[in-house]
Amino acid sequence: MKNALSYIQQHLVFRLGLLILLVVALVLGVSLGLLFYRSKLYVQQAAYHRASEVLDETVLHIKDIMDRTEAATADMERTVQQCLQPDSLLAYSRRMLEKNPDILGFTIAMKAGYFPQYEQPFSAYSLRWTDSIQTVVETQDYITQDWFRKPWEERHGCWLEPYIDNLPGELTSNEYNFSYAKPLYDLNGQQVGVLCTDLLLKWLSNVVTEVKPYPNSSAIMLGHDGRYIVHPDTDKLVRQTIFSDPDPKARKHVVPLGESMLAGQSGMQQLVVDGTNAHVFYRPLKRTGWSIAIVCPDSDVFSSYDRLLYSVWAVIGFSLLLLLLFCYLIIHRAIVPLNRLAASARRMADGHFDEGLPHSARLDTVGRLQNSFIVMEQSLHSHVNDIQKMNDEMEQQNKELQSAYQLVHEADQRKTAFIQDMAHQIRTPLNIINGFTQVMAINYQELTDQELTDITLRMKSAAKAISRISRMLVASSAEGNRYVSHQTSVGCNDICREALATVLPPDSPLHPGVPAGQAPSVLFTTEVPDDFNICTDHRSLHYVLIELLDNACRFAPNGTITVGCRREGDDKVVFTVTDTGCGIAPDDRERIFSQFTKLDTFSEGIGLGLHLSQRTAHLLGGNLTLDESYSSGSRFVLTLPIRGEG
């Protein structure tokens, strides 16, 4: 053993041959394993399709039998309705069997007392007996039997579970039957009896057991309660259910199958049947509530697959032996490590230093050369990585500097614009006040009362503009909730009217009482009563409404302004301020709430109104948004909680 290991260690060709053989065997084994696994799945899928096709054909065959039986019964019902007399019913019962050779028996059972001449319930019953048909009148009490009671109570046709007709009577069958029963109505639509058509279960069993997708496959059929209607072992018919298997191991697999079949499901399950692995394919017979299944042993399903598997493994073993000899002859003529070193040198020349060679434990010239080459490659790789890392860091720093410079530049521009705008917005109303003050100081005695009133209103309007700018500056400098005071009970309608009175007082030039074309029309609509209150900060809510109304007045001076209030759900109230002005372009809707943003550079304001209004709404526990669905101007929606926040 030691001599063999020493020989392998000293001979490169033999070592490489074994290594290649091992790698090929591993790859081949994994590949073939996956191939056979997929092949087994395909075989299983093919078996599923094959069994499904056979099942579908069988279900269609059974459905055809049931369709013909139901059609024959319906035709006979129309015939029976024409003459509901005892003698006629006997003739109709016999005619049913004469016209339908597949039917075992047919019963026309009338309700109790329908024929006064019969003290007991009257039933015309015909039975196919060997080569003849016998028809009799049965008067036993069948009212409580399932074949009469179930269709009578449910008032529609139904298929009954198999049974043996061994009740006392003139005609009885000692074989299992299954029946279709439906209620009988007269021409006036009154329910007068039941029609029952009997079929031989053995006939149905022959139809089902002929299903043979594989030589050793078998078929079963279950009733509503899991009893076997069809089974290869006739001793289990009707007497046992699918859950009756005494073997605990078998029950572990059979019970889920039975539950799926009784639930009316379709599918396939793998389980052990009589100690043999098998695939069970099943389908429901939806009209009856029964379920049919085909049991296919795995030995049949995978027989061709197993033969192929044995043959392939034999070929693989022989091929590996030939591969070992072939590798030895080839590697003997070439030194593979030198080729690897050459390939690695070419990769390094192309700039690829991340595909290193494995460290060699050999002490010969090739091993030392390979290890020296690895050290050189690792050193180059380390230096290249350091250079690349430095380049990446410098590039990232440049991007960050550019971004910071852009932010500083934008902030400087916004600061300059804000200062200029502030100077303009404050200087204009101050000039108005100063001018009118000089006029009043010089010409006070010459001014009429109307002129004094007009000057006073204009000075108040200018003072209001200065107050509004001051209020926004104070609100902008406030931090967090310090701008929102304590919450109190606020009347929704009252605060709307208060805001309207503040922005549009009765003596204002913008009041709707002045001539048309000089002021907007103002409407106030509410869906809440005057005594409806919410818990919020009165001053902050009043501030938001005033800002929205000021904006509406500026951008819709000759239009219509509507203030609305409504309740939304059980916990929210919604205020709306709508105008018919120029509206807001779609591209500007996302930035109107940004700080220091003005859509029109030459308009009044400093770009803080909507920003502060939305921030105030958030502090109150609500939100301020623009209704983008409104296209006739602008509509701002203020949503607040009824009970307050915080």
Secondary structure, DSSP 8 states (H G I E B T S, - for coil): -HHHHHHHHH-HHHHHHHHHHHHHHHHHHHHHHHHHHHHHHHHHHHHHHHHHHHHHHHHHHHHHHHHHHHHHHHHHHHHHTT---HHHHHHHHHHHHHH-TT--EEEEEE-TTSSTT-SS--EEEEEEETTEEEEEEE-S--TTSHHHHHHHHH-S-EE---EE--SSSSS--SSEEEEEEEEEE-TTS-EEEEEEEEEEHHHHHHHHHT--SSTT-EEEEE-TTSBEEE-SSGGGBTT-BTT----HHHHHHHHHHHHHHHTT--EEEEEEETTEEEEEEEEEETTTTEEEEEEEEHHHHTHHHHHHHHHHHHHHHHHHHHHHHHHHHHHHT--HHHHHHHHHHHHHHTT--S---------SHHHHHHHHHHHHHHHHHHHHHHHHHHHHHHHHHHHHHHHHHHHHHHHHHHHHHHHHHHHHHHHHHHHHHHHHHHHHHHHGGG--HHHHHHHHHHHHHHHHHHHHHHHHHHHHH--GGGGS---EEEEHHHHHHHHHHHHS-TTSTTSTTS-TTSS-EEEEEESS-TT-EEEE-HHHHHHHHHHHHHHHHHH-TTSEEEEEEEEETTTEEEEEEEE-SS---GGGTTTTTSTT--SSTTSSS-S-HHHHHHHHHHHTT-EEEE-TT--SSEEEEEEEESS---
